[in-house]
Amino acid sequence: MRFNAQVLKGVFMFKTKFLIAITIISTFVLASSVMADTSTAKHDVTITVDEVALMRVLTSDAITFGVGQPATGGDAPAVKGTPDSSKYLQYTSIVEKQQIRTVTAETSESIPTGLLLKLTADDVSSGKGTNKGTSAGQVILNKDAQVILDKIGSCYTGTGAKDGSNLTYVLEVDNDNMGDLTGDDDIKVTVTFTLTEDV
């Protein structure tokens, strides 16, 4: 019986040492894993965003209108080349927080008395951005800057052949001032567009 007791004791001690060894090894592996998971490296990234206001007209070819003889005597003078919807206004805009922009249009010279040059800039449906531009409706162009598009935020219209705001020009005889229209009133004007902050 004493022999058996000593043998059992020895077996018990062996198992105890084995379990202790397993515990130590497991603790070391776990500690190493934790150290690897919490080791970090880092660096800063600086991002600078500039305000942007860039615009172009597609295409930039000249538009030609003519005023002349009607088909029937007694009719109003015939206006040739109108309407013209061949142009698209395209732009890229990045604004400051809560800022809104508009597009204005003006002519370099006065339109001859007896004629009206009208322009409509359509709403922008192409491109990306929430506020891409809303039409201000048809305006009569002159040397004073007039708003043709408003509610422009951070956006871009795209650069495709029909992206952006379609521009429609109409030349009409001004019946109220028909008497001042003369046959030597040939004139070349430049239409200037400006993408500006809303005031």
Secondary structure in CASP SS format (residue, H / E / C, confidence):
PFRMAT SS
TARGET T0000
AUTHOR 0000-0000-0000
METHOD secondary structure of the structure
MODEL  1
M C 1.00
R H 1.00
F H 1.00
N H 1.00
A H 1.00
Q H 1.00
V H 1.00
L H 1.00
K H 1.00
G H 1.00
V H 1.00
F H 1.00
M H 1.00
F H 1.00
K H 1.00
T H 1.00
K H 1.00
F H 1.00
L H 1.00
I H 1.00
A H 1.00
I H 1.00
T H 1.00
I H 1.00
I H 1.00
S H 1.00
T H 1.00
F H 1.00
V H 1.00
L H 1.00
A H 1.00
S H 1.00
S H 1.00
V H 1.00
M H 1.00
A H 1.00
D H 1.00
T H 1.00
S C 1.00
T C 1.00
A C 1.00
K C 1.00
H C 1.00
D C 1.00
V C 1.00
T C 1.00
I C 1.00
T C 1.00
V C 1.00
D C 1.00
E C 1.00
V E 1.00
A E 1.00
L E 1.00
M E 1.00
R E 1.00
V E 1.00
L E 1.00
T C 1.00
S C 1.00
D C 1.00
A C 1.00
I C 1.00
T C 1.00
F C 1.00
G E 1.00
V E 1.00
G E 1.00
Q C 1.00
P C 1.00
A C 1.00
T C 1.00
G C 1.00
G C 1.00
D C 1.00
A C 1.00
P C 1.00
A E 1.00
V E 1.00
K E 1.00
G C 1.00
T C 1.00
P C 1.00
D E 1.00
S E 1.00
S E 1.00
K E 1.00
Y E 1.00
L E 1.00
Q E 1.00
Y E 1.00
T E 1.00
S E 1.00
I E 1.00
V C 1.00
E C 1.00
K C 1.00
Q C 1.00
Q C 1.00
I C 1.00
R E 1.00
T E 1.00
V E 1.00
T E 1.00
A E 1.00
E E 1.00
T E 1.00
S C 1.00
E C 1.00
S C 1.00
I C 1.00
P C 1.00
T C 1.00
G C 1.00
L E 1.00
L E 1.00
L E 1.00
K E 1.00
L E 1.00
T E 1.00
A E 1.00
D C 1.00
D C 1.00
V C 1.00
S C 1.00
S C 1.00
G C 1.00
K E 1.00
G C 1.00
T C 1.00
N C 1.00
K E 1.00
G E 1.00
T E 1.00
S E 1.00
A C 1.00
G C 1.00
Q C 1.00
V E 1.00
I E 1.00
L C 1.00
N C 1.00
K C 1.00
D C 1.00
A C 1.00
Q E 1.00
V E 1.00
I E 1.00
L E 1.00
D E 1.00
K E 1.00
I E 1.00
G C 1.00
S C 1.00
C E 1.00
Y E 1.00
T C 1.00
G C 1.00
T C 1.00
G C 1.00
A C 1.00
K C 1.00
D C 1.00
G C 1.00
S E 1.00
N E 1.00
L E 1.00
T E 1.00
Y E 1.00
V E 1.00
L E 1.00
E E 1.00
V E 1.00
D C 1.00
N H 1.00
D H 1.00
N H 1.00
M H 1.00
G H 1.00
D H 1.00
L C 1.00
T C 1.00
G C 1.00
D C 1.00
D C 1.00
D C 1.00
I C 1.00
K C 1.00
V C 1.00
T C 1.00
V E 1.00
T E 1.00
F E 1.00
T E 1.00
L E 1.00
T E 1.00
E E 1.00
D C 1.00
V C 1.00
END
